[in-house]
Amino acid sequence: MSARRFPWWFYGLSLGLILLLALAPVASVFVAIWLAEANGCLLNEAAAHPCMINGADWGTDLYAMFVLGWLALATLPLGGIALMVWLAVLVIHRLLFWHR
């Protein structure tokens, strides 16, 4: 009879998903700032400004990515709560069902 292994892959995958969803708006802001600075474009929350990157205007897309950072006011606390629930489930699962 083979011994069953603890499903670390599931907990790692769910942790990665929680972090990805919680930090996505913050990453969006940093990418928008990086692209705007690398191409000498003006980027602020007041309005979308023209920004030519490889012959195409990316101003409205960069503006949307930049303003999306406000979504972090919701995703970061919810991600923190999800991380606490994730950790509690991990500890309970490990101690109660896999303790030898």
Backbone torsions as a table, in degrees:
resi	resn	phi	psi	omega
1	MET	NA	125.0	-177.9
2	SER	-84.5	144.1	179.1
3	ALA	-78.6	135.6	177.7
4	ARG	-78.4	142.8	-179.3
5	ARG	-97.6	151.5	178.4
6	PHE	-67.9	137.0	-174.7
7	PRO	-79.1	67.0	179.6
8	TRP	-62.7	-32.9	-178.2
9	TRP	-60.6	-37.7	179.1
10	PHE	-65.8	-43.8	-179.7
11	TYR	-68.8	-37.2	176.3
12	GLY	-66.0	-41.7	178.5
13	LEU	-65.0	-44.2	179.6
14	SER	-68.0	-35.8	175.1
15	LEU	-63.1	-44.5	178.1
16	GLY	-61.5	-39.4	179.1
17	LEU	-66.8	-41.9	177.9
18	ILE	-61.8	-46.9	-179.6
19	LEU	-65.3	-39.8	179.1
20	LEU	-61.8	-47.3	-178.8
21	LEU	-69.6	-35.4	-179.0
22	ALA	-73.1	-35.0	-174.1
23	LEU	-99.2	-2.7	-177.6
24	ALA	-58.2	-44.6	178.6
25	PRO	-63.7	-35.7	178.9
26	VAL	-67.3	-42.1	177.6
27	ALA	-63.3	-37.6	178.8
28	SER	-61.3	-41.7	178.4
29	VAL	-63.5	-45.9	-178.6
30	PHE	-65.0	-38.2	177.8
31	VAL	-66.4	-42.0	178.9
32	ALA	-63.0	-44.1	178.7
33	ILE	-63.5	-44.2	-179.4
34	TRP	-61.6	-46.0	180.0
35	LEU	-64.8	-42.0	-179.9
36	ALA	-64.8	-45.0	-179.8
37	GLU	-67.8	-37.1	-179.2
38	ALA	-67.2	-24.2	-178.2
39	ASN	-111.4	10.2	176.1
40	GLY	67.0	36.4	-177.4
41	CYS	-102.7	152.9	175.3
42	LEU	-86.4	131.2	-178.9
43	LEU	-138.5	118.9	174.0
44	ASN	-152.5	175.7	-176.7
45	GLU	-84.8	-5.9	-176.7
46	ALA	-69.0	-45.0	-177.4
47	ALA	-164.5	165.8	175.1
48	ALA	-83.3	129.1	179.4
49	HIS	-110.7	148.5	178.4
50	PRO	-60.0	137.8	178.4
51	CYS	-145.5	107.9	-177.6
52	MET	-88.8	119.2	176.2
53	ILE	-127.0	116.7	-178.8
54	ASN	52.9	40.8	175.3
55	GLY	81.9	4.6	178.8
56	ALA	-123.2	147.0	179.4
57	ASP	-83.7	114.6	-179.9
58	TRP	-105.5	9.6	-174.5
59	GLY	-57.3	-47.8	-178.7
60	THR	-69.8	-33.6	177.9
61	ASP	-68.6	-42.8	177.9
62	LEU	-64.9	-39.1	177.6
63	TYR	-61.5	-45.6	179.2
64	ALA	-62.3	-42.6	178.7
65	MET	-63.3	-38.2	-178.1
66	PHE	-70.0	-45.2	-178.7
67	VAL	-71.8	-23.7	177.2
68	LEU	-60.4	-18.3	177.8
69	GLY	-58.2	-26.7	177.6
70	TRP	-63.7	-23.7	177.3
71	LEU	-63.9	-20.9	178.7
72	ALA	-62.8	-23.0	176.5
73	LEU	-62.1	-23.6	176.9
74	ALA	-99.7	-42.2	-172.9
75	THR	-72.8	-33.7	-179.3
76	LEU	-67.7	-48.2	176.1
77	PRO	-64.5	-40.3	178.0
78	LEU	-65.1	-36.9	175.7
79	GLY	-65.5	-37.8	176.4
80	GLY	-63.9	-42.2	176.8
81	ILE	-64.2	-43.5	179.1
82	ALA	-62.0	-37.3	178.0
83	LEU	-66.1	-38.5	177.9
84	MET	-66.4	-41.9	177.4
85	VAL	-64.5	-43.4	179.0
86	TRP	-57.7	-46.2	-179.3
87	LEU	-65.6	-40.8	179.0
88	ALA	-63.3	-43.8	178.8
89	VAL	-64.1	-41.4	178.9
90	LEU	-61.0	-48.1	-178.2
91	VAL	-65.0	-45.5	-179.8
92	ILE	-63.2	-45.0	179.7
93	HIS	-61.8	-44.1	-178.0
94	ARG	-66.9	-45.1	-176.0
95	LEU	-76.3	-42.5	-174.8
96	LEU	-81.0	-39.6	-171.3
97	PHE	-104.4	-16.3	-177.0
98	TRP	-123.5	9.1	178.6
99	HIS	-78.1	130.3	-177.4
100	ARG	-112.0	NA	NA
